[in-house]
Amino acid sequence: MFRWAIIFAVIALVASLFGFSGVAGMSKDFAVILLIVAVILGIVSFISRNTS
C-alpha cells in the first residue's frame, strides 16, 4: 500500500507541474487515503502479532 501511495503522490506532483489540477487533486486524495489505510493496517498487524 505504501508503494501505491507513493505512486499516486508522484502522479499528483507531475500532474500539478503540467497544470492538471483536477487529476493532481484526485491523485493526492487517493495517496492520502492509501497512506492512512496502510498505517492503520500496519499498526493493527503489529499489535495483533505481539498479543499472541
Sequence and secondary structure as in RCSB ss.txt:
>XXXX:A:sequence
MFRWAIIFAVIALVASLFGFSGVAGMSKDFAVILLIVAVILGIVSFISRNTS
>XXXX:A:secstr
 HHHHHHHHHHHHHHHHTT HHHHHHHHHHHHHHHHHHHHHHHHHHHHHHH 
